[in-house]
Amino acid sequence: MSEEGLSRRQFLAATGGTAVAATLAGCRNGSGDRESPAGTDDPTDSEASPTTATVDGWPYGYDRPRPEKAAEVMEAAGYGPDNRFELTLTQYENEAWNQMAQLIRDRIGAAHVELSIESAGLSALTERGRNGTLQAYTYGWGADYPSPQNFLQLIYPPNTDYSQPDATGSFAFWTADTPAAERARSAYERVADNPEPTESAQSTRNEAYVSLEEATWAGLPVIPIFHQAIEPMWYDHVDYPVPGAMGGFRQKYNTVSLAEGSRLEMIASGMSGFDPIVGVDSESGAVVSQVFDTLTNYPEGKTATEQLLARGFETSDDYTEYTFELVEGVRFHDGSELTAHDLVYSWRRLAESSNSGRRRFILDVLGVTHETDDDGNVVPGSLGVEAVGNYRFRVTLERPFASVLSLIAYSAFAAVPEGIVGDVEGYGGEMDQSTFATNPVGCGPFAFESWSQGEAAEVTAFGNYHGRSPSVDGVRWQIIDDGTARYNYFMNRNADVAGIPTPQYDPSLLTVERTDDLGRQRGTYGPVRNGETLNWARVPTLTTFYIGFNTREVPLPVRKAMAYVVDQRQFVETVFKDRFVPAYHLTPPLLYPGGASAYWKHAEPGD
């Protein structure tokens, strides 16, 4: 997987959501819950069939550390005062994670583990993880599309072996022939063998998902720590629709309105470019969401998709062919009309361009048919996409895939004008890729205006947008890297919507007024430093943070000792000021088979 492919999911996760969590606080499922594909993808419905659990709750001390059990398991394995295991925990440079690591070190020492703590930047941590030179590490994963499979592929044993070129899972190297690894392998293959968007296939997948979670508990390639939540705050003059679990950077701002001013003012910690096929950071992704449209969309960042550029679709009986009817009259920002030929070019560019950092989503995850040459590159023109006239776009898959409609809402599948960049064979190009990445042209509700790296980015309302016209004239992001400076900028009323960084966050100022059916809390925060009381929301997102292990380097008794001294709830409440959700599964509660109630029923031990 390319470094670009890591940049949203794993950068967001590893940094504690620098782009979203630090600014607002801190990339779905398939085809419905019936035997034919549904019009929208809602994981709260489609992945909710009953499952059978075989383990009575999180086995390592639910909501309390058990250092005596940690010592017991280590001593049974032959460790003791004169035979201590030396373990290094490598984490992203983050003060909260460092505080958590110190709590673990204070406890695990009594279990004959000598824990050293070191920090590393994301690139170095990722490279070392791939090279197998980490022992234990902190990391995380944010959803590309809302399905348990997107999380549980992290612990599919072959996908954790980075001696293989296509590995994209955790850095676990979990390939030893153990009962837990074999159970995980078998369960994941049941998922892969039942990809159809039908009730019966979903039931099989759901059983396998639970089995994968329990295999993780047994083998501990990773220890889940918490699921992220974002906390956007905004002043009273802003009518701000609260985003869904896909996060604010998937939200289109054409639904925001202002009682004062005409331009929505936001804050970003940094941006890197806006070409949708290149892996971008979360805050660049927020700009991409405004400029570009896809066939389907996560409305306001919610997980249930709706049609956007598509006005309808049909499938073949075996679910390997999708034909989309396009909305007619859609205009790109350069004035040209969207046709199926633009989508053929856009998807070919995702698969064929040397600039693409996201090709695995179209080739491996979605599985569009294609041919490859001797070097593994897609043979130009072989991709299974075609224009059937001007307003019908056909896609052919190698196999059924349950999450087609949600995956293609991902920005990598965005429509761009045919031939605008000359990085696909047969197209000369109007501009080079570097120019397009800094002056993008899409058909979204806002047209790109400007970007000054390290200073600001701006988009303006597009008057010929095919959907709901923006209520604001534009959106501007002030780029501020320092958390304290971002806080001051917000307190000076220079931003309409932002968040309170954790160091400045005071839980006593929070009043929770209600919780909606998506688990989003609403209320107020304040009065803050400037005397205002802010509107506040807490939105559980599809992100899981964990401690991972190289299982070749760290024996199972040591991994168990770590699990026994970890206290997920204490870490959330004291280290992260109760802003997140304790995690006992890789799969977030919203996506867990049966929903949040089934998640907690499975995690909490019985009487």
C-alpha positions in Angstrom: 0.0 0.0 0.0 1.4 3.4 -0.9 2.2 6.1 1.6 -0.5 8.1 0.0 -3.0 5.3 0.6 -2.2 5.6 4.3 -2.6 9.3 4.5 -6.2 9.7 5.5 -7.2 6.5 7.4 -4.0 5.9 9.2 -2.8 9.5 9.6 -6.2 10.3 11.1 -6.0 7.4 13.4 -2.4 7.4 14.4 -2.3 11.1 15.3 -5.5 11.0 17.3 -7.3 12.7 14.4 -5.0 15.8 14.1 -7.1 17.1 11.3 -10.5 16.6 12.8 -10.1 15.9 16.5 -7.7 18.8 17.1 -9.7 21.2 15.1 -13.3 20.0 15.5 -12.4 18.0 18.7 -9.4 16.1 16.9 -12.2 7.4 3.9 -21.0 1.6 3.1 -22.1 -1.3 3.8 -23.3 -2.9 0.7 -26.8 -3.2 -0.6 -29.4 -3.3 2.1 -31.0 -6.0 4.1 -32.9 -8.0 1.5 -32.1 -10.4 -1.3 -31.8 -7.6 -3.9 -29.6 -4.5 -3.7 -31.2 -1.6 -1.7 -31.2 2.0 -2.9 -29.2 3.1 0.1 -26.6 1.5 2.3 -27.3 1.7 6.0 -25.1 -0.4 8.3 -27.5 0.1 11.2 -30.0 -2.0 9.2 -27.9 -4.2 6.9 -25.4 -5.6 9.3 -27.8 -6.1 12.2 -28.8 -9.8 12.1 -28.4 -11.9 15.2 -25.0 -13.6 15.9 -23.7 -16.2 18.2 -21.0 -15.3 20.7 -18.8 -18.0 22.2 -16.8 -15.9 24.7 -18.4 -14.4 27.8 -17.1 -10.8 27.5 -13.8 -9.1 27.2 -11.6 -11.6 29.1 -8.9 -9.3 30.5 -10.7 -7.3 33.1 -13.6 -5.3 31.9 -13.3 -1.7 33.2 -10.6 -2.6 35.7 -6.9 -3.6 35.3 -5.9 -7.0 36.6 -2.1 -6.8 37.3 -2.2 -10.0 39.4 -3.4 -11.9 36.3 -0.7 -10.3 34.2 1.9 -11.5 36.7 0.3 -15.0 36.8 0.3 -15.5 33.0 3.9 -14.3 32.8 5.1 -16.5 35.6 3.3 -19.5 34.0 5.4 -18.8 30.9 8.7 -18.9 32.9 9.2 -15.1 33.5 10.1 -13.7 36.8 12.2 -11.2 38.7 15.4 -12.6 37.2 13.9 -13.1 33.8 12.1 -10.0 32.7 10.8 -9.4 29.2 12.1 -6.2 27.6 9.4 -4.6 25.6 9.5 -1.3 23.6 6.2 0.6 23.0 6.5 3.0 20.0 3.8 5.6 19.7 3.0 8.6 17.6 4.2 11.8 19.1 1.2 12.7 21.2 1.1 13.8 24.8 -2.1 11.9 25.7 -0.7 8.7 24.3 2.5 9.2 26.3 0.5 9.6 29.5 -1.4 6.4 28.7 1.8 4.6 28.0 3.3 5.7 31.4 0.2 4.3 33.2 0.7 1.0 31.4 4.5 1.0 32.3 3.7 1.6 36.0 1.4 -1.5 36.1 3.2 -4.0 33.8 6.5 -3.8 35.7 5.1 -5.9 38.4 4.3 -8.6 35.8 8.0 -8.9 34.9 7.9 -6.8 31.8 10.4 -4.0 31.4 8.6 -1.5 29.3 10.4 1.3 27.4 8.5 4.1 25.7 9.6 5.9 22.5 7.9 8.2 20.1 8.1 8.4 16.3 6.6 10.4 13.5 3.9 8.7 11.4 6.1 8.0 8.4 8.9 6.5 10.6 6.4 4.5 12.6 4.7 3.2 9.5 8.0 2.2 7.8 9.2 0.4 10.9 5.9 -1.4 11.2 6.1 -2.6 7.7 9.7 -3.6 8.1 8.9 -5.6 11.2 11.2 -3.6 13.5 8.5 -2.6 16.0 7.6 -4.7 19.0 4.5 -2.8 20.2 3.0 0.3 18.9 0.0 2.6 19.0 -2.0 3.1 15.9 -5.5 3.3 14.6 -7.9 2.9 11.7 -10.6 5.1 10.3 -13.3 3.6 7.9 -13.0 4.0 4.2 -16.5 2.7 4.0 -18.9 1.6 6.8 -18.6 -2.2 7.0 -17.0 -4.4 9.7 -14.9 -6.0 7.0 -13.1 -2.7 6.5 -11.9 -3.0 10.1 -11.4 -6.7 10.5 -9.2 -7.0 7.4 -6.6 -5.5 9.8 -6.2 -8.9 11.6 -6.7 -11.3 8.7 -3.4 -13.1 9.2 -2.1 -13.1 5.6 -2.9 -9.3 5.5 -0.6 -8.7 8.5 2.5 -10.3 6.8 4.4 -7.4 5.3 7.0 -9.7 3.8 4.2 -10.0 1.2 3.8 -7.0 -1.2 0.0 -6.6 -0.9 -0.3 -6.5 2.9 -2.5 -3.6 4.2 -3.4 -4.8 7.7 -1.9 -4.2 11.1 1.8 -4.7 11.5 1.2 -8.0 13.4 2.9 -10.6 11.2 0.3 -12.9 12.7 1.1 -16.0 10.6 2.1 -18.6 13.2 -0.1 -21.7 13.1 -2.0 -21.1 16.3 -5.7 -21.8 17.1 -6.5 -18.1 17.3 -4.8 -17.2 14.0 -6.4 -20.1 12.3 -9.8 -19.1 13.6 -9.3 -15.6 12.3 -8.2 -16.9 8.9 -11.1 -19.2 8.6 -13.6 -16.5 9.7 -12.3 -13.9 7.3 -12.4 -16.4 4.4 -16.1 -17.0 5.2 -16.7 -13.3 4.8 -14.8 -13.3 1.5 -16.7 -16.3 0.3 -20.1 -14.7 1.0 -19.9 -11.3 -0.6 -23.4 -11.0 -2.0 -25.7 -8.2 -0.9 -28.3 -10.6 0.4 -29.8 -11.5 3.8 -28.4 -15.0 3.9 -24.9 -13.8 3.0 -25.1 -11.0 5.5 -26.0 -13.5 8.2 -23.0 -15.6 7.4 -20.7 -12.5 7.4 -22.1 -11.3 10.7 -21.3 -14.7 12.4 -17.8 -14.5 10.9 -17.3 -10.9 12.1 -18.0 -11.9 15.7 -15.7 -14.9 15.3 -13.0 -12.6 14.1 -13.4 -10.3 17.1 -13.2 -13.3 19.5 -10.1 -14.6 17.6 -8.5 -11.2 18.2 -9.3 -11.5 22.0 -7.6 -14.9 22.0 -4.5 -14.1 20.0 -4.1 -10.4 20.7 -2.5 -9.1 17.6 -4.0 -5.8 18.7 -5.7 -4.5 21.9 -8.5 -2.1 21.2 -8.3 1.1 23.3 -10.9 3.6 22.2 -13.3 4.6 19.4 -13.0 8.3 18.4 -15.7 10.9 18.7 -15.5 14.4 17.2 -16.8 17.4 19.0 -17.7 20.3 16.7 -18.7 23.6 18.3 -20.2 26.6 16.7 -21.6 30.0 17.5 -25.3 30.8 17.5 -25.2 32.7 14.2 -24.4 29.4 12.4 -27.0 26.9 11.3 -24.7 23.9 11.2 -26.1 20.4 10.5 -24.3 18.0 12.8 -22.2 15.5 10.8 -22.6 11.7 10.9 -20.2 9.0 11.8 -18.2 9.4 8.6 -16.9 12.6 10.0 -17.0 16.3 9.2 -14.5 16.1 6.3 -17.1 14.0 4.4 -19.8 16.7 4.9 -20.8 19.1 2.1 -21.3 22.6 3.4 -24.0 23.5 1.0 -26.4 22.8 3.8 -24.8 25.3 6.2 -26.3 28.8 6.6 -25.2 31.9 8.4 -27.2 34.7 10.1 -24.2 36.9 10.1 -21.7 37.2 7.3 -21.7 35.4 3.9 -18.6 33.1 4.1 -18.2 30.1 6.4 -15.0 30.5 8.3 -13.2 27.2 9.3 -9.8 26.2 10.7 -7.4 23.6 9.4 -4.1 22.4 10.7 -2.6 21.8 7.3 -3.4 20.8 3.7 -1.4 18.9 1.0 -3.4 19.0 -2.3 -6.8 18.2 -3.8 -6.5 15.6 -6.5 -9.1 13.0 -5.4 -7.1 10.0 -6.7 -4.1 10.9 -4.6 -4.2 10.0 -0.9 -4.9 13.3 1.0 -5.0 14.2 4.6 -8.4 14.7 6.2 -8.5 18.5 6.0 -7.6 18.5 2.3 -10.3 15.9 2.0 -12.8 18.5 3.4 -12.0 20.7 0.5 -12.3 17.8 -1.9 -15.7 17.0 -0.6 -16.9 20.6 -1.5 -15.3 20.6 -5.0 -16.1 17.1 -6.2 -19.2 14.8 -6.5 -19.5 11.1 -6.7 -22.2 8.7 -7.9 -23.4 8.3 -4.4 -22.8 10.4 -1.3 -22.7 10.3 2.5 -25.2 13.1 3.2 -23.8 15.3 6.0 -21.2 12.6 6.7 -23.8 10.0 7.7 -23.2 6.3 6.9 -26.4 5.7 5.0 -25.6 6.7 1.4 -27.9 8.4 -1.1 -27.7 8.9 -4.8 -25.9 12.0 -6.0 -24.7 11.9 -9.6 -26.6 8.7 -10.1 -30.4 9.0 -10.3 -30.9 5.2 -10.4 -29.1 1.9 -11.0 -29.7 -1.7 -11.9 -27.7 -4.9 -11.3 -27.2 -8.2 -13.0 -28.6 -11.3 -11.4 -25.2 -12.2 -10.0 -24.4 -8.7 -8.7 -21.3 -8.4 -10.8 -22.6 -5.7 -13.1 -24.0 -2.3 -12.1 -25.4 0.1 -14.6 -26.0 3.7 -13.3 -28.4 6.2 -14.8 -26.8 9.6 -14.5 -28.5 12.9 -13.6 -28.6 14.9 -16.8 -27.5 18.5 -17.0 -24.8 18.3 -14.3 -22.1 21.0 -15.0 -18.5 20.9 -14.1 -16.9 24.1 -12.9 -15.3 24.7 -16.3 -18.8 24.8 -17.9 -18.7 21.3 -19.6 -21.6 18.8 -19.0 -21.0 15.6 -17.1 -21.5 12.4 -19.2 -20.7 8.8 -18.7 -17.5 9.3 -20.6 -16.2 11.6 -17.8 -16.8 8.8 -15.3 -15.0 6.2 -17.5 -12.0 8.6 -17.6 -12.2 9.3 -13.9 -12.3 5.7 -12.9 -9.6 4.7 -15.4 -7.5 7.4 -13.9 -8.0 6.0 -10.4 -6.9 2.6 -11.7 -4.2 3.4 -14.3 -2.5 6.7 -13.4 0.9 6.6 -12.0 -0.3 9.5 -9.7 -3.0 7.3 -8.1 -2.4 6.5 -4.5 -5.8 4.8 -4.1 -6.0 2.3 -6.9 -6.5 -0.6 -4.5 -10.0 0.6 -3.8 -11.1 0.1 -7.4 -9.0 -2.9 -8.2 -8.8 -4.9 -5.0 -11.7 -3.7 -2.8 -14.4 -3.0 -5.4 -12.8 -5.5 -7.7 -13.5 -4.0 -11.1 -12.4 -6.3 -13.8 -9.1 -5.5 -15.5 -5.9 -7.0 -17.1 -2.4 -6.4 -15.8 0.9 -6.4 -17.6 4.1 -8.2 -16.5 4.9 -5.4 -14.1 1.5 -5.6 -12.4 0.2 -2.4 -14.0 -3.4 -2.2 -15.4 -3.4 -2.6 -19.1 -4.7 0.7 -20.5 -8.3 0.4 -21.6 -8.9 -3.0 -19.9 -10.8 -1.7 -16.9 -14.4 -2.9 -16.7 -16.1 0.4 -17.1 -18.0 1.7 -20.1 -20.2 4.5 -21.3 -23.5 3.2 -22.6 -24.6 6.4 -24.4 -24.1 9.7 -22.6 -26.0 9.0 -19.4 -25.5 5.4 -18.6 -22.3 4.2 -16.9 -21.6 0.5 -16.5 -19.2 -1.2 -14.1 -18.3 -4.9 -14.2 -16.9 -6.6 -11.1 -14.8 -9.7 -10.8 -17.0 -10.9 -7.9 -20.0 -9.6 -6.0 -19.2 -7.0 -3.3 -21.7 -6.1 -0.6 -20.6 -2.5 -0.2 -20.6 -1.2 -3.7 -22.9 1.8 -3.2 -21.1 3.0 -0.1 -17.6 2.5 -1.4 -18.2 4.5 -4.5 -19.2 7.5 -2.3 -15.5 7.6 -1.4 -13.9 10.7 -2.9 -11.4 8.6 -4.9 -14.3 7.8 -7.2 -15.1 11.4 -7.9 -16.0 12.6 -11.4 -13.5 14.9 -13.1 -13.7 16.3 -16.7 -12.7 13.8 -19.3 -9.0 14.2 -20.3 -8.3 17.1 -18.0 -5.0 15.5 -16.8 -2.8 13.7 -19.3 -1.8 10.8 -17.0 -4.0 8.2 -18.7 -3.1 6.6 -22.0 -5.1 8.1 -24.9 -5.7 11.5 -23.2 -3.4 14.5 -23.9 -4.5 16.5 -20.9 -5.2 20.2 -20.4 -2.9 20.5 -17.4 -0.3 18.4 -15.6 -1.2 16.6 -12.3 0.6 19.0 -10.0 -1.5 21.9 -11.5 -4.7 19.9 -11.1 -3.9 19.0 -7.5 -3.7 22.7 -6.6 -6.4 24.0 -9.0 -8.9 21.2 -9.1 -12.0 21.1 -11.3 -15.1 19.1 -10.2 -18.9 19.4 -10.2 -19.5 19.8 -6.5 -21.4 22.6 -4.8 -18.3 24.8 -4.5 -15.7 25.7 -7.0 -12.1 25.9 -6.0 -10.9 29.5 -5.5 -7.4 29.5 -4.0 -4.9 27.8 -1.7 -1.8 29.3 -0.2 0.1 26.5 1.5 0.4 27.0 5.2 -1.9 30.0 5.1 -5.4 29.5 3.8 -7.7 27.7 1.3 -11.0 29.0 -0.2 -13.9 27.7 -2.3 -16.8 29.7 -3.7 -20.4 28.7 -4.2 -21.1 27.2 -7.7 -24.1 28.9 -9.2 -24.9 26.0 -11.6 -24.8 23.2 -9.0 -27.2 20.4 -9.9 -28.2 19.8 -6.2 -29.1 22.0 -3.3 -27.5 25.4 -3.9 -25.2 26.6 -1.2 -26.6 29.1 1.3 -23.2 30.7 1.8 -21.1 32.5 -0.7 -18.0 30.4 0.1 -15.9 28.6 2.6 -12.5 29.6 3.9 -10.1 27.5 6.0 -7.4 29.4 7.9 -4.4 27.0 8.3 -3.0 27.1 11.8 -0.7 24.3 12.9 -0.4 25.0 16.6 -3.3 23.9 18.8 -3.2 26.8 21.2 -3.1 29.2 18.2 -6.2 27.5 16.8 -8.0 27.8 20.1 -7.2 31.5 20.3 -8.4 32.1 16.7 -11.7 30.4 17.6 -12.1 32.3 20.8 -11.5 35.6 18.9 -14.5 34.7 16.8 -12.5 34.4 13.6 -13.9 30.9 13.0 -17.6 30.0 12.9 -17.1 26.2 13.6 -14.2 24.6 15.3 -13.4 22.8 18.5 -11.6 23.0 21.8 -8.3 21.1 21.8 -8.0 18.7 24.7 -5.4 20.8 26.8 -7.9 23.7 26.8 -11.0 21.5 27.2 -13.0 21.8 30.5 -15.6 19.0 31.0 -17.4 21.1 33.6 -18.5 23.6 30.9 -20.4 20.9 29.0 -24.2 20.5 29.2 -25.6 17.5 27.4 -29.2 18.1 26.4 -30.2 15.1 24.2 -29.0 12.1 22.3 -30.4 11.2 18.8 -31.0 7.9 17.3 -27.6 7.9 15.7 -25.9 8.2 19.1 -25.0 11.9 18.6 -25.2 14.0 21.7 -26.2 17.6 21.5 -25.9 20.4 24.0 -23.8 23.5 24.9 -20.3 24.2 26.0 -19.5 27.4 28.0 -19.4 30.1 28.8 -16.0 30.1 27.1 -13.2 32.6 27.5 -14.9 35.2 25.3 -18.2 35.0 27.2 -20.1 33.0 24.6 -21.8 29.7 25.2 -21.2 27.5 22.2 -23.4 24.9 20.5 -21.8 21.5 21.0 -22.2 18.0 19.6 -20.3 14.8 20.2 -20.4 12.4 17.2 -19.1 8.8 17.5 -17.0 8.2 14.4 -15.9 5.0 12.6 -12.4 5.0 14.0 -10.6 2.6 16.3 -7.4 3.2 18.1 -5.3 0.3 19.4 -2.1 -1.1 20.7 -0.6 -3.5 18.2 2.1 -6.1 18.4 4.6 -7.8 16.1 3.5 -11.3 17.2 6.8 -12.7 15.9 8.7 -10.6 18.4 6.3 -10.4 21.4 5.1 -13.7 22.8 1.4 -14.3 23.6 2.0 -14.2 27.4 3.4 -10.7 27.1 0.5 -9.6 25.0 -1.9 -11.0 27.5 0.0 -9.2 30.4 -0.4 -6.0 28.5 -4.2 -6.6 28.0 -4.6 -7.3 31.7 -3.1 -4.0 32.7 -4.9 -1.9 30.1 -8.0 -0.1 31.5 -9.8 1.3 28.5 -12.4 3.2 30.5 -9.9 4.8 32.8 -7.8 5.9 29.8 -10.8 7.5 28.1 -12.0 9.2 31.3 -8.7 10.5 32.7 -6.3 10.8 29.8 -8.7 11.8 27.1 -11.1 13.7 29.4 -14.1 11.4 28.6 -14.3 12.6 25.0 -14.0 9.1 23.3 -15.6 5.7 23.8 -13.8 2.7 25.4 -13.1 0.0 22.8 -13.3 -3.7 23.3 -13.7 -4.6 19.6 -12.0 -3.4 16.4 -15.4 -2.8 14.9 -17.0 0.4 16.2 -20.4 0.1 17.9 -22.4 1.5 15.0 -21.0 -1.1 12.6 -21.0 -4.1 15.0 -23.4 -6.8 14.0 -26.6 -6.1 15.8 -25.6 -2.5 16.6 -24.3 -0.8 19.7 -26.5 -2.9 22.1 -25.0 -6.1 20.7 -21.5 -4.6 20.9 -21.8 -3.9 24.7 -23.6 -7.1 25.4 -20.7 -9.1 23.8 -18.0 -7.0 25.5 -19.4 -7.0 29.1 -18.9 -10.2 31.0 -22.0 -11.9 32.5 -22.7 -12.3 36.1 
